[in-house]
Amino acid sequence: MKILTISATFPYPPSKGLTENRTLNLLKYLKSSHQVSLATLRSPDVSEADIEKIQELVDELAIFPAIEKPQAEKEGLFSQVKRFRKFLQEGTPPNVLSAYSPEMQEWIDRAVENEKFDAIACENSINEIYVRLGWSEKVRTVIDIHSSVYADRKYHIETGASDRELRDRIDLPLLRRYEEDYCSKFNAIATVTIDDRKQIKALVPDAKITVIPNGVDLDLFPMRSANSGGQRLIIIGEMDLPANIEGARFFGLEIFKEIRKRYPEVTLDIVSERFAPKVSELAEIEGIKVTKPVSSIVEYLHWATVCVLPIPTKFGFKMETLQAMAAGVPVVGSDRALEGLKVDGAGVPLRAMRANEIDEYVYAIGRLFSEPKLREKISENGREFVAKEYTWEKMGKRYEQLLLDI
């Protein structure tokens, strides 16, 4: 097939975040058997080396200048009201419109009109804007929803995690209508989690929806050669996202001090490409370092004794959990961090330890510090589980089959 992948987010390097990582790996798998073109935007941080790398991975690269997004906090009340009114009238959220490129739209329109492609794969819901109503009748169309915007906003309101609750409550029915409308344009839909599938199915009952979780590149996250002792903790993830910020602060401010009472030599590395100020300030606590990886995050994982993932709220399918398990690092994670993964319970080999309260974290981490055999068992079980169930090759096959089945 001749496949066009649409990703307004430039999908390289994959270390930038979950969106780039997922898009790149699915793109690479499709390229192994099909002729693939990529339409994307170049943001200011995209280097010539990044572009050269992507060009090696696709048959055709159509790259356009990114649209500079307006900063809502500098716009003033009148501009914000104007944007909301447009959302109300047109049905498309402001963040989608702010990333929209008419130049890229014109290129895609011409390609579809000339029947250049057999299939169109939209990576992430923000790219749905480039697919016009009715295209599904003449070209295979798939939307890969990395996270349901309506479900996420609804969850944050229900759990009290919203930092702008009034705005979110006003936006919620509009987001529901928006998700219903854009999902109906596509022949098939991919979601990352079962929860998102249920949510989308409730909005669009007739939609063909397939769950395709995130995966791991086992070559980039090799099993470490030796079981690491010591008392070294690590937290990984995008530390400018609300759920990760909240989790890091909960662990750093509440749990870490309790662990230090028992293990005075314990250290904690918070490793990420990006940090919110609320996470950076945790470095002021003795024993905690806030670190941006020099090359690969796997080096920090291999060095750690335990990887802690204290994610407090729903936030998609946790790629960080899979990466740590693939690297052979014992994981202590919250219910949300381990959501959807068979890591414990009756008839399941122990692949990670679960903790949600302070005393549960202290207990689980203490056991892993003091029991080398337990660390080794969880390391081996975790790696074997990811290698069997969650490689990008397996996820790519599901994505390809979704396109072929249309």
C-alpha positions as MATLAB code, in Angstrom:
seq = 'MKILTISATFPYPPSKGLTENRTLNLLKYLKSSHQVSLATLRSPDVSEADIEKIQELVDELAIFPAIEKPQAEKEGLFSQVKRFRKFLQEGTPPNVLSAYSPEMQEWIDRAVENEKFDAIACENSINEIYVRLGWSEKVRTVIDIHSSVYADRKYHIETGASDRELRDRIDLPLLRRYEEDYCSKFNAIATVTIDDRKQIKALVPDAKITVIPNGVDLDLFPMRSANSGGQRLIIIGEMDLPANIEGARFFGLEIFKEIRKRYPEVTLDIVSERFAPKVSELAEIEGIKVTKPVSSIVEYLHWATVCVLPIPTKFGFKMETLQAMAAGVPVVGSDRALEGLKVDGAGVPLRAMRANEIDEYVYAIGRLFSEPKLREKISENGREFVAKEYTWEKMGKRYEQLLLDI';
ca = [
       0.000    0.000    0.000;
       0.900    3.640   -0.414;
       0.341    5.128    3.030;
       0.325    8.755    4.127;
       1.083    9.301    7.814;
      -0.030   12.694    9.134;
       1.731   13.973   12.249;
       1.825   17.703   12.971;
       4.235   16.805   15.770;
       7.636   16.110   14.216;
       8.235   12.454   15.238;
      11.940   12.612   16.057;
      13.783   12.037   18.256;
      11.602    9.525   20.109;
      13.119   10.635   23.428;
      11.090   13.854   23.199;
       7.937   12.192   24.466;
       5.272    9.556   24.095;
       3.719   11.110   20.988;
       7.017   11.151   19.096;
       7.959    7.671   20.308;
       4.691    6.013   19.296;
       4.453    7.793   15.953;
       8.025    6.980   14.971;
       7.828    3.287   15.830;
       4.525    2.680   14.052;
       5.879    4.602   11.067;
       9.019    2.451   10.969;
       6.999   -0.760   11.022;
       4.700    0.322    8.176;
       7.746    1.325    6.125;
       9.104   -2.228    6.339;
       6.341   -3.510    4.017;
       4.723   -0.466    2.420;
       5.521    2.784    0.651;
       5.197    5.464    3.312;
       4.982    9.246    3.070;
       5.032   11.580    6.078;
       3.401   15.013    6.270;
       4.632   16.940    9.293;
       5.546   20.363   10.689;
       8.977   21.677   11.558;
       9.060   23.375   14.954;
      12.047   25.595   15.899;
      13.751   22.811   17.875;
      13.892   20.419   14.892;
      17.464   20.193   13.603;
      18.764   19.345   10.142;
      20.084   16.086   11.621;
      16.556   15.235   12.795;
      15.201   15.837    9.305;
      17.918   13.700    7.729;
      17.074   10.876   10.117;
      13.387   10.968    9.227;
      14.183   11.077    5.515;
      16.000    7.765    5.917;
      12.867    6.207    7.402;
      10.245    7.226    4.826;
       9.868    7.206    1.052;
       8.655   10.804    0.960;
       8.864   13.636    3.498;
       6.560   16.638    3.141;
       7.615   19.106    5.831;
       6.048   22.516    6.464;
       6.783   25.397    8.862;
       5.071   25.027   12.215;
       2.493   27.604   13.220;
       3.550   29.615   16.246;
       1.001   28.928   18.944;
      -0.465   31.946   20.742;
       0.199   32.084   24.451;
      -3.178   32.231   26.123;
      -1.802   33.833   29.273;
      -0.527   36.816   27.216;
      -3.614   37.205   25.051;
      -5.866   38.889   27.543;
      -9.439   38.092   28.475;
     -10.944   39.388   25.223;
      -8.773   37.110   23.061;
      -9.508   34.085   25.245;
     -13.257   34.737   25.030;
     -12.914   35.093   21.258;
     -11.158   31.713   21.013;
     -13.825   30.052   23.153;
     -16.595   31.539   20.993;
     -14.907   30.081   17.919;
     -14.716   26.683   19.666;
     -18.430   26.941   20.450;
     -19.377   27.856   16.869;
     -17.030   25.627   14.866;
     -16.619   22.695   17.256;
     -12.829   22.417   17.037;
     -10.740   23.046   20.192;
      -8.368   26.041   20.161;
      -5.265   23.864   20.634;
      -6.107   21.963   17.428;
      -6.668   25.141   15.444;
      -3.486   26.745   16.767;
      -1.372   23.910   15.315;
      -3.178   23.837   11.965;
      -1.163   24.527    8.810;
      -3.186   25.593    5.721;
      -0.077   24.907    3.631;
       0.057   21.283    4.781;
      -3.708   20.986    4.282;
      -3.373   22.147    0.672;
      -0.668   19.536   -0.003;
      -2.790   16.741    1.503;
      -5.881   17.873   -0.417;
      -4.015   17.689   -3.718;
      -2.615   14.260   -2.896;
      -6.073   12.840   -2.108;
      -7.613   14.480   -5.166;
      -4.930   12.854   -7.346;
      -5.490    9.465   -5.629;
      -1.856    9.376   -4.582;
      -2.414    7.194   -1.495;
      -4.286    4.007   -0.640;
      -4.475    4.833    3.055;
      -4.160    7.760    5.463;
      -2.985    7.201    9.042;
      -3.485   10.125   11.426;
      -1.200   10.006   14.442;
      -2.912   11.504   17.479;
      -6.313   13.168   17.462;
      -4.905   16.665   16.851;
      -4.250   15.641   13.234;
      -7.870   14.731   12.480;
      -8.374   18.288   11.241;
      -6.449   17.444    8.048;
      -8.885   14.653    7.061;
     -12.025   15.924    5.388;
     -15.502   14.487    5.750;
     -16.184   11.937    3.017;
     -12.590   10.907    2.358;
     -13.255    7.546    4.000;
     -15.333    6.605    0.943;
     -12.357    6.785   -1.429;
      -9.267    6.137    0.719;
      -8.670    4.006    3.831;
      -8.562    6.302    6.856;
      -7.376    5.479   10.378;
      -7.071    7.715   13.425;
      -4.627    6.603   16.129;
      -5.972    8.211   19.299;
      -3.103    8.464   21.759;
      -5.505    9.646   24.442;
      -9.200   10.556   24.449;
      -9.464   14.319   25.047;
     -13.012   14.038   26.362;
     -12.254   11.116   28.690;
      -9.124   12.787   30.079;
     -10.904   16.055   30.815;
     -13.858   14.232   32.375;
     -11.562   12.138   34.562;
      -9.665   15.179   35.842;
     -12.925   16.883   36.807;
     -14.292   13.791   38.586;
     -11.088   13.185   40.560;
     -10.463   16.823   41.478;
      -7.206   16.854   39.503;
      -8.235   19.737   37.253;
      -6.375   23.006   37.811;
      -9.035   24.951   35.874;
     -12.237   23.215   36.855;
     -14.687   25.907   35.721;
     -13.129   26.074   32.252;
     -13.021   22.287   32.014;
     -16.672   21.907   32.979;
     -17.676   24.444   30.328;
     -15.506   22.714   27.708;
     -16.610   19.156   28.527;
     -19.832   18.943   26.427;
     -18.017   20.668   23.557;
     -15.185   18.131   23.724;
     -17.712   15.289   23.730;
     -19.339   16.662   20.571;
     -15.919   17.235   18.997;
     -14.784   13.655   19.635;
     -18.043   12.247   18.293;
     -17.719   14.321   15.119;
     -14.091   13.635   14.239;
     -14.237    9.901   15.036;
     -17.135    9.489   12.611;
     -14.901   10.634    9.714;
     -12.647    7.554    9.850;
     -13.001    3.970    8.640;
     -11.187    2.644   11.710;
      -9.874    3.851   15.047;
      -6.924    2.734   17.173;
      -6.764    3.478   20.903;
      -3.900    2.930   23.315;
      -6.004    1.695   26.234;
      -9.121   -0.400   26.803;
     -10.624    2.513   28.765;
     -10.289    4.825   25.776;
     -11.848    2.173   23.539;
     -14.861    1.980   25.844;
     -15.127    5.768   25.903;
     -14.956    6.163   22.125;
     -17.356    3.240   21.610;
     -19.891    4.959   23.856;
     -19.645    8.095   21.714;
     -19.552    6.346   18.306;
     -21.222    2.912   18.723;
     -20.727    1.852   15.094;
     -16.999    2.656   15.023;
     -14.441   -0.070   14.304;
     -12.002    0.294   17.220;
      -8.841   -1.702   17.914;
      -6.709   -1.401   21.054;
      -3.020   -1.063   20.159;
      -0.966   -0.381   23.313;
       2.421    1.288   23.379;
       5.499   -0.868   22.939;
       9.228   -0.904   23.581;
      12.233   -1.150   21.281;
      14.173   -3.945   22.987;
      17.368   -2.901   21.221;
      17.163    0.552   22.777;
      16.203   -0.863   26.185;
      18.378   -3.960   26.612;
      18.251   -6.119   29.707;
      20.990   -5.025   32.089;
      23.870   -7.421   32.484;
      23.815   -7.535   36.282;
      21.267   -7.095   39.044;
      22.092   -3.744   40.620;
      22.362   -3.563   44.396;
      22.673   -0.424   46.490;
      19.902    1.998   47.377;
      19.423    4.039   44.221;
      15.913    5.047   43.117;
      14.882    6.519   39.775;
      11.731    8.198   38.448;
      11.369    8.641   34.679;
       8.752   10.307   32.496;
       7.830   13.657   30.974;
       8.140   15.953   33.965;
       6.147   18.784   32.428;
       2.908   16.771   32.376;
       0.446   17.289   35.272;
       0.170   13.622   36.310;
       3.950   13.128   36.357;
       4.516   16.422   38.178;
       2.020   15.437   40.858;
       3.517   11.958   41.203;
       7.114   13.196   41.453;
       6.207   15.761   44.090;
       4.192   13.239   46.100;
       7.136   10.866   46.149;
       9.796   13.516   46.687;
       8.002   15.427   49.428;
       6.093   12.693   51.227;
       7.630    9.270   50.602;
      11.338    9.907   50.129;
      11.828   11.361   53.600;
      10.247    8.254   55.158;
      12.568    5.987   53.178;
      15.605    8.048   54.241;
      14.717    7.437   57.885;
      15.381    3.721   57.285;
      18.011    4.042   54.545;
      20.069    7.221   55.120;
      22.214    6.555   52.028;
      19.293    6.290   49.605;
      19.328    8.544   46.529;
      16.674    9.504   44.000;
      17.280   10.547   40.382;
      14.381   12.172   38.520;
      15.323   11.816   34.848;
      13.485   13.593   32.025;
      13.987   15.666   28.885;
      11.745   18.422   30.250;
      11.009   19.679   33.753;
       8.328   21.876   35.235;
       9.645   24.258   37.927;
       7.700   22.342   40.582;
       9.785   19.256   39.784;
      13.117   21.077   39.415;
      12.815   22.484   42.924;
      12.834   18.947   44.360;
      16.617   18.992   43.765;
      16.853   21.180   46.864;
      16.046   18.099   48.968;
      19.115   16.201   50.135;
      19.588   12.980   48.158;
      17.464   14.034   45.162;
      18.886   14.938   41.744;
      16.942   16.305   38.792;
      18.730   15.143   35.650;
      18.366   15.543   31.904;
      19.817   12.453   30.162;
      23.013   13.069   28.228;
      22.297   10.347   25.686;
      19.979    7.464   26.546;
      17.755    7.133   29.577;
      18.548    3.416   29.663;
      21.963    4.159   31.186;
      20.250    5.682   34.209;
      17.811    2.777   34.435;
      20.608    0.202   34.414;
      22.366    2.076   37.206;
      19.268    2.210   39.453;
      18.244   -0.330   42.072;
      14.499    0.370   41.770;
      12.372    2.409   39.360;
       9.501    4.200   41.095;
       6.413    5.264   39.110;
       4.043    7.072   41.511;
       1.567    8.262   38.862;
      -1.591    9.299   40.748;
      -4.155    9.749   37.980;
      -5.264    8.293   34.649;
      -2.868    9.239   31.873;
      -2.939    6.772   28.993;
      -0.804    3.651   28.763;
       2.468    4.096   30.666;
       5.396    3.667   28.297;
       7.792    4.415   31.169;
       6.601    1.283   32.948;
       7.365   -0.879   29.923;
      10.769    0.758   29.404;
      11.868    0.118   32.982;
      10.656   -3.490   32.880;
      12.386   -4.076   29.540;
      15.649   -2.767   30.996;
      15.387   -5.264   33.835;
      14.808   -2.710   36.592;
      12.366   -3.727   39.351;
       9.351   -1.417   39.270;
       7.331   -0.128   42.209;
       4.303    1.601   40.731;
       0.857    2.913   41.504;
      -2.320    1.295   40.217;
      -2.339    3.896   37.444;
       1.266    3.230   36.461;
       0.524   -0.501   36.196;
      -2.955   -0.143   34.701;
      -3.716   -2.694   32.009;
      -0.596   -4.778   32.720;
      -0.731   -8.267   34.200;
       2.052   -7.889   36.746;
       0.648   -9.594   39.845;
      -2.276  -11.591   41.160;
      -3.385  -15.228   41.081;
      -1.536  -17.295   38.514;
       0.617  -14.347   37.361;
       4.398  -14.307   37.968;
       5.367  -11.244   40.008;
       6.556   -8.683   37.438;
       6.304   -5.469   39.473;
       5.352   -4.370   42.975;
       2.249   -2.290   43.552;
       2.044    0.683   45.933;
      -0.327    3.614   46.363;
       0.037    4.768   49.975;
       3.211    5.977   51.702;
       3.647    2.882   53.850;
       3.149    0.626   50.793;
       5.981    2.385   48.937;
       8.267    2.161   51.959;
       7.519   -1.546   52.359;
       7.972   -2.469   48.686;
      11.161   -0.464   48.221;
      12.574   -1.797   51.493;
      12.024   -5.378   50.380;
      13.716   -4.761   47.052;
      16.684   -3.081   48.738;
      17.192   -6.012   51.103;
      16.239   -9.035   48.949;
      18.537   -9.585   45.914;
      16.653  -12.705   44.823;
      13.366  -10.801   44.756;
      14.973   -8.079   42.645;
      16.335  -10.681   40.263;
      13.009  -12.498   39.945;
      11.050   -9.326   39.200;
      13.731   -8.160   36.747;
      13.630  -11.384   34.752;
       9.850  -11.702   34.843;
       9.365   -8.097   33.759;
      11.767   -8.332   30.838;
      10.280  -11.617   29.635;
       6.753  -10.180   29.823;
       7.576   -7.083   27.774;
       9.577   -9.069   25.200;
       6.632  -11.430   24.711;
       3.719   -8.986   24.743;
       4.790   -5.384   24.198;
       7.364   -4.953   21.431;
       6.829   -2.332   18.745;
       6.960   -5.113   16.160;
       3.847   -6.685   17.678;
       2.071   -3.337   17.910;
       3.086   -2.474   14.345;
       1.566   -5.719   13.072;
      -1.735   -4.835   14.737;
      -1.651   -1.358   13.202;
      -0.893   -2.724    9.753;
      -3.692   -5.276   10.039;
      -6.118   -2.532   11.007;
      -5.324   -0.774    7.726;
      -5.502   -3.981    5.687;
      -8.893   -4.936    7.148;
     -10.605   -1.773    5.913;
];
